[in-house]
Amino acid sequence: MNDLVSIITPALYSRKEVLLNRNIPSVMKQTHKNWEHLVITDGPCPLHAELPPHIKYYELGKNWSFLLNAHGHVQTMVGSFLAQGNYIAYIDDDDAWYPDHLESLLDLIKKTKADFVYSKMETIVKGEVVAHVFANPPRLAGISTSAIMHKIDTMKITNWGPDCFCYPGEWKMTEKWIQAGLKWAGLDRVTVKWYRNKPWPG
């Protein structure tokens, strides 16, 4: 089976420092090595000149400008259409993964035969771990985009759409999967560093 994982990062040029120094290095350190990393920006910017050569870079043109305040979920939708892998994982531009993130979720999705899986996150505010976020079953405020992996085939059942261009769009997407009867599994172990300006209720 093809274990290629397509990693999607919606990016803002204003956060290029954390993308280059936190996000991308954490992806490159993954123990599972068969992946592609798609970075989709919110519009024309010189960011591509600073990215490592293995990154697949895309920028949304001005025709998308009316949706660019959709909390990165438009970029996420576009990335899901461009993905080449059998699995999709997401990591926001200001977040980071532990090295075993992809390997752990890929192992879980195979063992459980789930359609989508997710892991526990540690919430980091001003450099300090202030909380751990995990919900079983998945629920609002207990799951975030950077913790999710799913089979590419879930996109044939229900995809990112206008109803997800909101905050928190990742929960709307997860809710649609659950309502469609897709099977899920959660990993009660931290594999994600979730950086925030303030704690998120869990």
ZAMARNU-158623 format. One line per 4 residues: their letters; for each residue x, y, z of N, C-alpha, C, O, CB. Coordinates in steps of 0.02 Angstrom, whole numbers. Glycine has a CB too. Example, Ala and Ser with C-alpha at 12.3 -4.5 7.8 and 13.67 -1.06 7.14 Angstrom:
as	660,-284,390,615,-225,390,660,-165,390,712,-166,423,565,-224,452 ~ 642,-112,354,684,-53,357,645,2,394,670,57,402,704,-30,286
***
This chain:
mndl	42,-60,0,0,0,0,44,62,0,98,63,30,-48,0,61 ~ 20,114,-34,56,177,-36,46,214,30,-10,235,45,32,220,-95 ~ 100,223,68,95,258,132,117,331,126,138,361,175,138,223,184 ~ 112,359,66,128,430,58,77,472,96,17,464,86,130,449,-17
vsii	102,516,139,59,562,176,68,632,147,123,658,142,77,562,252 ~ 12,662,127,13,731,103,2,776,164,-50,772,197,-42,743,48 ~ 50,820,177,47,866,234,28,935,207,60,961,161,116,869,273 ~ -26,963,235,-51,1027,211,-42,1080,264,-63,1073,321,-126,1020,191
tpal	-10,1135,244,0,1193,288,-28,1256,257,-1,1280,207,74,1202,305 ~ -84,1283,284,-106,1350,263,-60,1401,296,-50,1399,357,-181,1362,282 ~ -33,1447,257,19,1492,284,3,1565,273,-27,1584,223,86,1475,253 ~ 23,1605,322,21,1678,317,92,1704,313,135,1683,351,-18,1709,377
ysrk	104,1750,266,172,1776,261,193,1812,325,252,1814,341,177,1824,201 ~ 145,1839,361,161,1874,423,188,1827,476,216,1849,526,99,1910,449 ~ 180,1761,466,205,1712,515,260,1670,484,269,1612,503,147,1667,540 ~ 297,1699,437,348,1659,402,402,1634,449,430,1581,437,378,1699,347
evll	419,1671,502,473,1651,546,457,1585,582,500,1541,587,487,1706,598 ~ 396,1578,606,378,1515,640,370,1459,590,384,1401,605,313,1524,681 ~ 347,1475,529,343,1424,477,412,1396,462,421,1335,459,311,1453,413 ~ 460,1440,451,527,1419,432,567,1389,489,607,1344,478,565,1478,404
nrni	556,1411,550,597,1391,606,565,1341,654,598,1312,696,618,1450,645 ~ 499,1332,647,464,1286,693,427,1232,654,438,1172,665,415,1324,737 ~ 382,1253,609,339,1206,573,379,1159,529,378,1098,538,289,1245,531 ~ 415,1187,480,451,1146,431,504,1101,463,508,1042,445,484,1191,379
psvm	544,1126,511,593,1080,544,559,1021,578,587,966,578,634,1118,594 ~ 500,1031,608,466,976,642,441,924,592,439,865,607,408,1001,685 ~ 422,947,532,402,900,479,462,860,455,458,799,444,369,938,420 ~ 518,893,446,578,860,420,606,809,468,643,764,448,630,912,403
kqth	589,815,532,614,768,583,569,707,592,582,666,636,622,804,649 ~ 516,701,553,470,645,561,504,578,548,543,570,501,411,653,514 ~ 488,529,591,516,462,583,486,427,522,519,385,491,505,420,646 ~ 424,444,505,395,420,442,418,467,387,403,527,388,316,417,446
knwe	454,441,340,489,483,290,452,492,224,471,533,183,556,456,277 ~ 399,453,213,365,455,148,309,507,150,252,490,166,337,385,129 ~ 325,569,135,276,622,137,291,675,85,347,679,58,273,654,207 ~ 241,716,70,249,777,31,220,834,74,171,824,109,213,772,-39
hlvi	251,892,70,229,949,111,206,1005,65,245,1033,27,286,973,158 ~ 141,1020,68,111,1072,28,100,1134,72,64,1131,122,44,1048,-3 ~ 129,1190,52,120,1253,87,79,1298,42,100,1314,-14,189,1286,107 ~ 20,1320,65,-24,1362,25,-31,1428,61,-56,1431,117,-94,1328,14
tdgp	-11,1483,29,-13,1548,60,-77,1585,43,-115,1565,-2,47,1590,39 ~ -89,1640,79,-151,1677,72,-149,1729,17,-193,1772,13,-168,1710,138 ~ -98,1727,-24,-94,1774,-80,-22,1782,-102,23,1754,-71,-123,1842,-60 ~ -10,1820,-155,58,1829,-180,105,1857,-127,90,1906,-94,57,1875,-241
cplh	162,1825,-119,213,1847,-72,279,1814,-90,279,1764,-126,192,1830,2 ~ 335,1841,-67,400,1814,-85,422,1755,-42,480,1737,-41,452,1868,-79 ~ 374,1724,-6,392,1671,40,426,1612,6,471,1582,34,331,1646,76 ~ 404,1595,-56,430,1536,-90,506,1538,-98,538,1486,-100,397,1529,-157
aelp	534,1597,-102,607,1603,-111,645,1581,-50,705,1567,-54,625,1674,-129 ~ 611,1578,8,643,1561,70,629,1490,93,655,1468,144,622,1609,124 ~ 588,1453,55,569,1385,75,621,1334,51,652,1344,-1,500,1368,47 ~ 630,1279,89,673,1225,65,647,1198,-2,587,1201,-15,677,1168,117
phik	691,1172,-44,670,1152,-112,620,1095,-114,585,1087,-165,730,1132,-150 ~ 614,1056,-61,568,999,-63,495,1020,-51,450,981,-62,588,947,-13 ~ 484,1082,-28,416,1106,-14,379,1119,-80,406,1150,-125,418,1169,29 ~ 317,1095,-84,274,1112,-140,234,1174,-122,188,1172,-81,226,1051,-158
yyel	252,1229,-153,224,1294,-134,171,1317,-183,179,1312,-244,280,1347,-131 ~ 114,1341,-155,60,1368,-196,35,1432,-164,35,1438,-103,2,1316,-204 ~ 15,1479,-204,-15,1540,-177,-82,1552,-210,-90,1543,-270,32,1600,-186 ~ -130,1574,-170,-196,1589,-196,-194,1657,-231,-165,1705,-206,-249,1589,-140
gknw	-225,1660,-289,-225,1722,-327,-278,1770,-301,-314,1755,-254,-237,1707,-400 ~ -282,1827,-333,-328,1879,-310,-401,1859,-317,-445,1888,-284,-316,1943,-348 ~ -416,1809,-359,-485,1786,-366,-512,1754,-303,-572,1746,-295,-489,1737,-423 ~ -465,1735,-258,-486,1704,-194,-489,1755,-138,-504,1737,-81,-437,1648,-175
sfll	-477,1818,-152,-468,1868,-99,-529,1874,-54,-522,1892,5,-452,1934,-130 ~ -588,1861,-80,-648,1869,-40,-655,1815,14,-696,1820,59,-710,1868,-85 ~ -613,1763,9,-616,1709,58,-554,1704,102,-548,1658,143,-626,1643,23 ~ -509,1751,95,-445,1744,130,-448,1759,204,-398,1751,239,-395,1789,99
nahg	-506,1779,229,-514,1788,301,-549,1728,333,-577,1733,387,-554,1852,315 ~ -546,1672,299,-581,1611,322,-537,1568,365,-543,1506,365,-606,1571,262 ~ -491,1599,403,-451,1565,453,-408,1509,423,-395,1459,457,-495,1536,507 ~ -386,1517,362,-342,1468,331,-376,1408,301,-344,1365,271,-293,1444,380
hvqt	-442,1403,308,-476,1343,285,-486,1340,210,-495,1287,182,-543,1338,319 ~ -483,1398,176,-483,1397,103,-419,1365,77,-421,1323,32,-492,1469,74 ~ -362,1386,106,-298,1355,87,-299,1280,100,-272,1241,61,-241,1388,124 ~ -330,1261,156,-334,1190,174,-375,1152,122,-356,1097,102,-366,1182,243
mvgs	-430,1180,101,-472,1148,49,-432,1140,-15,-433,1086,-45,-536,1190,36 ~ -398,1193,-37,-359,1189,-99,-305,1136,-92,-294,1097,-139,-327,1257,-114 ~ -272,1133,-35,-221,1082,-23,-248,1012,-28,-215,967,-53,-189,1092,45 ~ -309,1001,-3,-339,934,-6,-351,912,-78,-349,852,-92,-404,932,33
flaq	-365,959,-123,-375,942,-194,-308,927,-228,-306,888,-276,-410,1000,-230 ~ -254,956,-204,-188,947,-234,-151,886,-207,-102,864,-237,-146,1009,-223 ~ -174,859,-151,-138,805,-118,-132,743,-161,-179,724,-197,-174,787,-53 ~ -73,711,-159,-59,652,-198,-56,588,-156,-57,533,-184,7,660,-234
gnyi	-54,595,-90,-47,537,-47,-112,500,-35,-166,524,-54,-19,558,18 ~ -107,441,-3,-166,404,18,-193,429,84,-248,411,104,-150,330,23 ~ -153,470,117,-172,499,182,-157,573,181,-111,596,147,-135,463,241 ~ -197,611,219,-186,683,226,-177,700,299,-216,677,342,-243,724,195
ayid	-127,740,315,-116,767,382,-110,842,375,-91,868,322,-53,736,416 ~ -125,877,429,-124,950,427,-78,976,483,-74,947,537,-195,979,435 ~ -45,1032,469,-7,1066,521,-10,1141,507,14,1164,455,66,1040,525 ~ -39,1178,554,-43,1250,546,27,1281,545,74,1252,573,-85,1282,602
ddda	34,1338,514,101,1366,503,138,1383,568,200,1387,567,96,1427,462 ~ 102,1393,623,135,1411,686,139,1353,736,158,1364,793,100,1468,718 ~ 121,1293,715,123,1234,759,183,1190,743,220,1203,696,58,1193,752 ~ 192,1138,784,247,1090,774,225,1021,795,179,1013,836,311,1111,814
wypd	257,970,766,244,901,783,303,871,819,361,891,809,228,860,720 ~ 289,822,862,343,779,888,363,732,831,323,718,786,320,740,953 ~ 425,706,833,450,666,777,409,605,759,411,582,702,519,644,791 ~ 372,577,807,334,516,793,261,529,774,221,483,771,336,471,853
hles	244,591,761,173,608,748,145,569,689,95,534,697,166,683,734 ~ 175,575,631,149,540,572,150,464,580,102,430,564,189,559,510 ~ 205,438,606,211,366,615,158,340,662,128,288,650,281,349,642 ~ 145,376,717,96,354,766,25,355,738,-13,308,749,100,399,828
lldl	7,408,703,-61,412,676,-71,364,618,-125,336,609,-76,483,653 ~ -19,354,578,-24,306,523,-33,235,551,-72,196,524,39,309,478 ~ 3,219,603,-4,154,636,-74,146,664,-104,93,657,48,146,692 ~ -101,199,695,-168,196,724,-222,188,671,-269,149,680,-182,259,765
ikkt	-216,224,616,-268,221,564,-268,152,531,-321,129,508,-257,276,512 ~ -210,120,528,-207,52,499,-234,0,547,-273,-44,528,-136,35,480 ~ -214,4,610,-235,-45,660,-310,-43,673,-341,-95,682,-197,-35,725 ~ -338,18,675,-409,25,691,-454,24,630,-515,20,636,-420,88,730
kadf	-422,30,570,-460,35,507,-507,96,509,-561,94,480,-500,-30,494 ~ -486,148,545,-526,209,549,-520,250,485,-473,241,446,-504,251,610 ~ -568,294,476,-566,340,419,-525,402,436,-491,430,393,-636,359,397 ~ -530,424,499,-489,480,522,-468,468,594,-503,437,634,-527,547,515
vysk	-409,495,610,-381,487,677,-353,555,700,-345,601,660,-325,432,679 ~ -340,560,764,-313,621,791,-276,605,856,-285,551,885,-369,674,803 ~ -235,652,879,-194,639,939,-204,695,990,-236,745,977,-120,633,920 ~ -175,685,1049,-176,735,1101,-127,791,1084,-75,779,1054,-158,704,1170
meti	-144,852,1105,-102,911,1093,-82,942,1159,-121,942,1207,-138,962,1048 ~ -22,970,1161,-5,1012,1218,-11,1084,1197,17,1105,1145,68,996,1244 ~ -47,1123,1236,-58,1194,1222,-1,1234,1251,14,1230,1311,-125,1218,1249 ~ 32,1274,1208,90,1313,1230,73,1388,1222,56,1411,1168,153,1295,1188
vkge	78,1423,1278,65,1495,1279,126,1530,1308,147,1515,1364,1,1512,1322 ~ 155,1575,1270,215,1612,1291,271,1566,1314,305,1579,1363,197,1661,1347 ~ 280,1510,1277,334,1464,1290,321,1414,1345,365,1372,1358,394,1502,1306 ~ 262,1416,1377,246,1370,1432,189,1324,1412,141,1345,1381,228,1410,1495
vvah	196,1259,1430,141,1212,1420,88,1225,1474,101,1217,1533,166,1137,1424 ~ 29,1247,1453,-23,1266,1500,-81,1216,1504,-121,1218,1550,-50,1334,1483 ~ -86,1172,1455,-141,1124,1455,-127,1069,1405,-84,1075,1360,-207,1158,1438 ~ -164,1013,1413,-164,960,1363,-236,953,1337,-283,953,1376,-138,892,1393
vfan	-243,947,1272,-309,946,1240,-320,880,1205,-281,860,1162,-317,1005,1190 ~ -373,845,1226,-391,782,1194,-463,766,1212,-483,772,1270,-343,724,1217 ~ -503,746,1164,-573,729,1176,-588,661,1145,-573,649,1087,-620,783,1146 ~ -618,618,1184,-636,552,1160,-706,535,1188,-712,518,1247,-583,497,1183
pprl	-759,541,1146,-758,550,1073,-739,622,1054,-740,667,1097,-826,532,1043 ~ -722,633,990,-704,700,968,-760,750,978,-819,733,968,-683,699,895 ~ -743,810,999,-793,862,1010,-760,930,1000,-699,936,997,-824,856,1081 ~ -802,982,996,-779,1050,990,-733,1067,1049,-748,1050,1106,-838,1100,988
agis	-677,1100,1035,-626,1120,1084,-583,1061,1106,-540,1069,1150,-659,1152,1144 ~ -593,1002,1077,-552,944,1096,-512,916,1038,-480,864,1046,-595,891,1124 ~ -513,950,981,-478,926,922,-459,986,880,-497,1035,876,-522,875,882 ~ -401,984,848,-379,1039,805,-347,1011,742,-326,953,740,-329,1085,843
tsai	-343,1053,691,-319,1030,626,-251,996,629,-241,945,597,-315,1089,579 ~ -205,1024,668,-136,998,670,-131,929,700,-78,898,697,-92,1046,709 ~ -185,904,730,-185,838,762,-219,785,719,-222,727,739,-218,841,829 ~ -245,803,661,-287,759,621,-249,726,563,-209,758,530,-347,797,594
mhki	-264,662,552,-245,627,490,-306,589,466,-344,562,506,-184,578,502 ~ -316,587,400,-372,549,373,-353,517,307,-305,537,275,-434,594,365 ~ -392,468,287,-383,437,222,-405,485,168,-453,523,177,-422,370,218 ~ -372,483,112,-389,527,56,-461,513,34,-495,558,9,-341,517,-2
dtmk	-484,452,42,-551,433,18,-607,469,56,-663,472,32,-560,358,24 ~ -592,495,116,-645,532,152,-667,593,113,-723,617,121,-620,552,222 ~ -622,619,70,-639,678,30,-693,663,-22,-725,709,-47,-577,705,-3 ~ -703,598,-38,-755,580,-85,-824,580,-51,-875,584,-85,-741,511,-114
itnw	-824,577,15,-887,574,52,-909,644,73,-967,663,63,-879,529,114 ~ -864,681,103,-877,750,121,-812,788,125,-763,763,152,-916,755,189 ~ -811,848,97,-749,886,90,-755,952,126,-809,973,147,-732,896,16 ~ -697,986,131,-697,1055,155,-741,1096,107,-734,1090,46,-625,1085,158
gpdc	-785,1136,134,-828,1177,93,-844,1242,128,-817,1256,182,-892,1140,76 ~ -888,1284,99,-903,1349,129,-926,1346,201,-913,1393,240,-956,1383,89 ~ -959,1292,221,-981,1287,291,-922,1277,338,-930,1283,399,-1030,1229,298 ~ -863,1262,311,-803,1255,352,-759,1317,351,-708,1320,386,-762,1195,328
fcyp	-779,1368,312,-739,1429,308,-756,1475,366,-777,1532,357,-750,1465,240 ~ -747,1449,426,-765,1484,487,-717,1463,542,-670,1425,529,-840,1471,507 ~ -729,1486,601,-687,1465,658,-732,1432,710,-779,1464,733,-648,1525,689 ~ -720,1369,729,-665,1326,707,-686,1279,651,-726,1234,661,-640,1285,766
gewk	-660,1291,592,-678,1252,533,-660,1179,538,-694,1136,510,-646,1280,473 ~ -604,1163,575,-584,1093,582,-637,1052,618,-646,993,604,-518,1088,619 ~ -672,1085,666,-725,1049,700,-785,1038,653,-816,985,655,-748,1086,763 ~ -802,1087,612,-856,1078,564,-840,1020,517,-885,981,501,-868,1142,524
mtek	-777,1014,496,-758,959,452,-764,893,489,-791,845,462,-686,969,425 ~ -739,891,550,-744,830,590,-816,810,602,-834,752,599,-707,838,657 ~ -857,860,617,-929,847,629,-962,817,567,-1004,772,573,-964,912,649 ~ -944,842,509,-971,815,446,-951,743,437,-991,702,415,-948,857,386
wiqa	-888,726,453,-865,657,448,-905,611,494,-927,557,474,-791,651,464 ~ -915,634,556,-952,593,605,-1024,584,582,-1051,529,586,-950,627,674 ~ -1056,637,558,-1125,633,535,-1132,587,474,-1184,558,463,-1152,702,519 ~ -1078,582,435,-1079,538,376,-1066,465,395,-1067,421,352,-1027,561,325
glkw	-1053,452,460,-1043,384,483,-972,358,476,-960,298,480,-1087,339,446 ~ -923,403,467,-854,382,461,-827,359,529,-847,384,581,-810,438,432 ~ -782,310,526,-753,283,587,-693,325,608,-653,346,566,-732,209,576 ~ -686,336,673,-632,377,700,-596,340,756,-623,293,785,-658,445,724
agld	-536,362,771,-497,337,828,-453,393,854,-426,432,815,-455,274,809 ~ -445,396,920,-404,448,950,-343,418,985,-348,364,1015,-445,488,999 ~ -288,452,982,-226,431,1015,-216,475,1076,-203,535,1070,-164,436,966 ~ -221,446,1136,-216,483,1198,-143,491,1218,-122,471,1272,-256,448,1254
rvtv	-105,520,1173,-34,534,1184,-15,597,1146,-36,605,1088,11,473,1163 ~ 24,640,1177,42,703,1145,90,692,1087,143,662,1095,74,750,1197 ~ 70,717,1028,115,718,970,116,786,937,151,795,887,93,665,920 ~ 79,834,964,72,900,934,87,955,984,64,953,1041,2,909,905
kwyr	126,1004,963,137,1065,1002,92,1119,971,104,1143,915,213,1087,1002 ~ 41,1138,1009,-11,1184,985,1,1253,1015,-13,1264,1074,-82,1158,1002 ~ 28,1298,976,46,1364,1001,-13,1412,995,-44,1418,943,107,1391,962 ~ -27,1447,1051,-83,1493,1053,-65,1556,1092,-17,1557,1131,-144,1459,1083
nkpw	-105,1608,1082,-95,1670,1120,-125,1665,1190,-104,1700,1236,-125,1728,1083 ~ -174,1621,1197,-206,1609,1262,-232,1538,1263,-242,1509,1210,-263,1661,1275 ~ -244,1510,1322,-269,1441,1326,-336,1433,1291,-378,1478,1291,-275,1419,1399 ~ -344,1374,1262,-408,1356,1229,-446,1311,1277,-417,1262,1301,-397,1321,1160
pg	-510,1324,1292,-546,1281,1339,-549,1210,1314,-562,1198,1255,-617,1307,1350 ~ -537,1161,1358,-536,1092,1338,-588,1051,1374,-593,990,1362,-469,1062,1349
***
